Amino acid sequence: MGEILKGTKDEWEVVIGLEVHAQVLAGSKLFSGATAEFGAEPNSQVSFVDAAMPGMLPVLNEESVRQAVRTGLAVNAIINLRSVFARKNYFYPDLPQGYQISQYELPIVGEGAVEIDLPDGGGKTIGIERLHLEQDAGKSLHDLHPTKSYIDLNRSGVTLMEIVSKPDMSSADEAVAYIAKLRSILRYIGACDGNMQNGSMRADVNVSVRNPGDKLGTRCEIKNVNSLRFVRQAINFEARRQIEILENGDIIDQETRLYDPDRDETRLMRSKEDAHDYRYFPDPDLLPLDLEQSYVDELKADLPELPDIRKKRFVADYGLSVYDASVLVAERDTGDYFDSVAKNRDPKQVANWITGELFGHLKKNDLTLKEAPVSAKKLGELIDLITNNTISGRTAKEVFEKMWRTGSDANEIVESEGLKQITDAGAIEIIVDKIIAENPKNADEVRGGNSKAIGWFVGQVMQATAGKANPKAVNELLRNKLKD
Amino acid sequence: MSVDHKTIQKIAHLARIRVSAEEREELASELSNIFDWIEELDKVDTNDVDPMTSVVQASATLRKDNPNDGGYPKKITANAPEAVEHFFTVPKVVE
């Protein structure tokens, strides 16, 4: 059961379903050979098909089909070997055809399921209702002229997958975890770049509330939410709004709303009475899409290791905690990096270096893992130097810093800067003896039972050796010498 | 099956076609006749027949993912009633 919201009179449960639109990574559009890149000059990526010039015919892009099938397989869904494209009819300036080519009764992908990871460490299965292929619309710009809207059709006809969940989520946390997981899967298989900021992934959020255990309440759909933070805020606002209406004895109207992040509220979209009368019918310009089972099987065999399976492997084979494993598998590159460093090394230590120093440096410099100056091989060599006692953990952090700045190997830096740790007990002993002899008062304190004072000696020895003495050896020596 | 004025009005609105009162009258009777004629088909038992979406019994042909079109914004907007810097312009529509 999900979280319970308390109204002024009653207790309420939130029910959430999501329609995620993911732009397929392809060189050309769903039905035309125009390119589909983000941020090009207005109407420069538009073919006569995308502009719906009379007589132009759509021809289906095989890459769009391939990616939809792969995505279906990655969310454990049924692939429909026969699917049909349908026209969804409505008028809007950024939709030149007067209809969107989509799939209605027979989508390419049927029911599936996604496992989500929750902040409290638990998990939950979220059902997938369907996935279908459809064209994106163009873009309207309203701020370039006082009385006109400007229309750019570059996005018109770009391949979208609409992934429809079942109403299985019962909190904003779950909805956010679901989108994050979907995004992770899409990026693993390379079907979508998952960039919410550029709009290549966006969500329509369906929210309703009910008294715990009741049948589903009337839902409202919040359109086109384009960040995880806004999804969370929109759900929380909308649930409260609906609870207030119901507790006042009113009813919820099924309506389409917009989330306004500036005011942190949802508001009614100017609704057209017949907006939902789409009069779907099979598109006579397109024949049904028939796939061979062997084609689907091939794509399935070709999928990379997916995040959930990789997470289980990291826990089982490397003995990582579920939390560490989840962090490391969220992005495919990170998982690959970990795999290659952790081979024949202490996995927990490797995980700490990646989630600590490496992530910290990436974040500070706003870099992706691919751009990191410290490769998996180089980080591995650095960790080896700690393991074989060449340098201490503390020195290793300095070395890492230098590796990041210069791109040099750990060995080179340790060698050229003379950072090798002194492990020779004899050499350390001479220094220890000298410091004890010079500081009889402090030595007496330790002998007198003040064990904290030993830390002062450790500090002195480290200072005298410029941090190069093996701290474990120093501690042991001091304890032996300062025994009472 | 008879089609009333209200239905005619709704269909016309959905298709964004302006229909005058007299035309409505005319269309209602014409469409009613057409539907009556089509209703003859109800006599055929189609329970085990898949809907026919095309007269061609064939499957979709796929295209290679080759970016080889577009790049002619001037041509795209050539016939637009109004275009500014390769944008189409329309009366302001804001949600």
HADDOCK unambig.tbl for C-alpha pairs under 7 A between the chains (distance, minus, plus):
assign (segid A and resid 27 and name CA) (segid B and resid 65 and name CA) 6.04 0.50 0.50
assign (segid A and resid 27 and name CA) (segid B and resid 66 and name CA) 6.45 0.50 0.50
assign (segid A and resid 27 and name CA) (segid B and resid 67 and name CA) 5.69 0.50 0.50
assign (segid A and resid 28 and name CA) (segid B and resid 65 and name CA) 5.81 0.50 0.50
assign (segid A and resid 28 and name CA) (segid B and resid 66 and name CA) 6.15 0.50 0.50
assign (segid A and resid 28 and name CA) (segid B and resid 67 and name CA) 4.88 0.50 0.50
assign (segid A and resid 33 and name CA) (segid B and resid 66 and name CA) 6.12 0.50 0.50
assign (segid A and resid 33 and name CA) (segid B and resid 67 and name CA) 4.81 0.50 0.50
assign (segid A and resid 33 and name CA) (segid B and resid 68 and name CA) 5.13 0.50 0.50
assign (segid A and resid 33 and name CA) (segid B and resid 69 and name CA) 4.75 0.50 0.50
assign (segid A and resid 34 and name CA) (segid B and resid 67 and name CA) 5.51 0.50 0.50
assign (segid A and resid 34 and name CA) (segid B and resid 68 and name CA) 6.18 0.50 0.50
assign (segid A and resid 34 and name CA) (segid B and resid 69 and name CA) 4.39 0.50 0.50
assign (segid A and resid 34 and name CA) (segid B and resid 70 and name CA) 4.79 0.50 0.50
assign (segid A and resid 35 and name CA) (segid B and resid 67 and name CA) 5.32 0.50 0.50
assign (segid A and resid 42 and name CA) (segid B and resid 86 and name CA) 5.98 0.50 0.50
assign (segid A and resid 42 and name CA) (segid B and resid 87 and name CA) 6.08 0.50 0.50
assign (segid A and resid 43 and name CA) (segid B and resid 73 and name CA) 5.01 0.50 0.50
assign (segid A and resid 43 and name CA) (segid B and resid 86 and name CA) 6.34 0.50 0.50
assign (segid A and resid 43 and name CA) (segid B and resid 87 and name CA) 6.76 0.50 0.50
assign (segid A and resid 44 and name CA) (segid B and resid 70 and name CA) 6.30 0.50 0.50
assign (segid A and resid 44 and name CA) (segid B and resid 71 and name CA) 4.60 0.50 0.50
assign (segid A and resid 44 and name CA) (segid B and resid 72 and name CA) 5.93 0.50 0.50
assign (segid A and resid 44 and name CA) (segid B and resid 73 and name CA) 4.92 0.50 0.50
assign (segid A and resid 45 and name CA) (segid B and resid 70 and name CA) 4.94 0.50 0.50
assign (segid A and resid 45 and name CA) (segid B and resid 71 and name CA) 5.55 0.50 0.50
assign (segid A and resid 46 and name CA) (segid B and resid 70 and name CA) 4.68 0.50 0.50
assign (segid A and resid 46 and name CA) (segid B and resid 71 and name CA) 6.73 0.50 0.50
assign (segid A and resid 47 and name CA) (segid B and resid 69 and name CA) 5.76 0.50 0.50
assign (segid A and resid 47 and name CA) (segid B and resid 70 and name CA) 4.35 0.50 0.50
assign (segid A and resid 48 and name CA) (segid B and resid 76 and name CA) 6.96 0.50 0.50
assign (segid A and resid 59 and name CA) (segid B and resid 62 and name CA) 6.63 0.50 0.50
assign (segid A and resid 59 and name CA) (segid B and resid 63 and name CA) 6.31 0.50 0.50
assign (segid A and resid 60 and name CA) (segid B and resid 62 and name CA) 5.14 0.50 0.50
assign (segid A and resid 60 and name CA) (segid B and resid 63 and name CA) 5.77 0.50 0.50
assign (segid A and resid 61 and name CA) (segid B and resid 62 and name CA) 5.75 0.50 0.50
assign (segid A and resid 61 and name CA) (segid B and resid 63 and name CA) 4.88 0.50 0.50
assign (segid A and resid 61 and name CA) (segid B and resid 64 and name CA) 6.17 0.50 0.50
assign (segid A and resid 61 and name CA) (segid B and resid 65 and name CA) 5.75 0.50 0.50
assign (segid A and resid 62 and name CA) (segid B and resid 62 and name CA) 5.24 0.50 0.50
assign (segid A and resid 62 and name CA) (segid B and resid 63 and name CA) 5.63 0.50 0.50
assign (segid A and resid 62 and name CA) (segid B and resid 64 and name CA) 5.84 0.50 0.50
assign (segid A and resid 62 and name CA) (segid B and resid 65 and name CA) 6.38 0.50 0.50
assign (segid A and resid 63 and name CA) (segid B and resid 65 and name CA) 5.83 0.50 0.50
assign (segid A and resid 142 and name CA) (segid B and resid 92 and name CA) 6.84 0.50 0.50
assign (segid A and resid 142 and name CA) (segid B and resid 94 and name CA) 6.97 0.50 0.50
assign (segid A and resid 147 and name CA) (segid B and resid 91 and name CA) 6.31 0.50 0.50
assign (segid A and resid 147 and name CA) (segid B and resid 92 and name CA) 5.37 0.50 0.50
assign (segid A and resid 148 and name CA) (segid B and resid 89 and name CA) 6.17 0.50 0.50
assign (segid A and resid 148 and name CA) (segid B and resid 90 and name CA) 5.50 0.50 0.50
assign (segid A and resid 148 and name CA) (segid B and resid 91 and name CA) 4.62 0.50 0.50
assign (segid A and resid 148 and name CA) (segid B and resid 92 and name CA) 4.24 0.50 0.50
assign (segid A and resid 149 and name CA) (segid B and resid 89 and name CA) 5.67 0.50 0.50
assign (segid A and resid 149 and name CA) (segid B and resid 90 and name CA) 5.35 0.50 0.50
assign (segid A and resid 149 and name CA) (segid B and resid 91 and name CA) 5.98 0.50 0.50
assign (segid A and resid 149 and name CA) (segid B and resid 92 and name CA) 4.51 0.50 0.50
assign (segid A and resid 149 and name CA) (segid B and resid 93 and name CA) 6.30 0.50 0.50
assign (segid A and resid 150 and name CA) (segid B and resid 87 and name CA) 5.71 0.50 0.50
assign (segid A and resid 150 and name CA) (segid B and resid 88 and name CA) 5.68 0.50 0.50
assign (segid A and resid 150 and name CA) (segid B and resid 89 and name CA) 4.56 0.50 0.50
assign (segid A and resid 150 and name CA) (segid B and resid 90 and name CA) 6.52 0.50 0.50
assign (segid A and resid 151 and name CA) (segid B and resid 87 and name CA) 5.43 0.50 0.50
assign (segid A and resid 151 and name CA) (segid B and resid 88 and name CA) 4.92 0.50 0.50
assign (segid A and resid 151 and name CA) (segid B and resid 89 and name CA) 6.01 0.50 0.50
assign (segid A and resid 152 and name CA) (segid B and resid 87 and name CA) 5.65 0.50 0.50
assign (segid A and resid 152 and name CA) (segid B and resid 88 and name CA) 6.86 0.50 0.50
assign (segid A and resid 269 and name CA) (segid B and resid 95 and name CA) 5.96 0.50 0.50
assign (segid A and resid 270 and name CA) (segid B and resid 95 and name CA) 5.81 0.50 0.50
assign (segid A and resid 282 and name CA) (segid B and resid 53 and name CA) 6.24 0.50 0.50
assign (segid A and resid 284 and name CA) (segid B and resid 53 and name CA) 6.85 0.50 0.50
assign (segid A and resid 284 and name CA) (segid B and resid 54 and name CA) 6.49 0.50 0.50
assign (segid A and resid 286 and name CA) (segid B and resid 60 and name CA) 6.58 0.50 0.50
assign (segid A and resid 287 and name CA) (segid B and resid 54 and name CA) 6.94 0.50 0.50
assign (segid A and resid 287 and name CA) (segid B and resid 58 and name CA) 6.78 0.50 0.50
assign (segid A and resid 287 and name CA) (segid B and resid 59 and name CA) 5.36 0.50 0.50
assign (segid A and resid 287 and name CA) (segid B and resid 60 and name CA) 4.60 0.50 0.50
assign (segid A and resid 288 and name CA) (segid B and resid 59 and name CA) 5.30 0.50 0.50
assign (segid A and resid 288 and name CA) (segid B and resid 60 and name CA) 5.57 0.50 0.50
assign (segid A and resid 289 and name CA) (segid B and resid 59 and name CA) 5.64 0.50 0.50
assign (segid A and resid 289 and name CA) (segid B and resid 60 and name CA) 5.06 0.50 0.50
assign (segid A and resid 290 and name CA) (segid B and resid 59 and name CA) 5.86 0.50 0.50
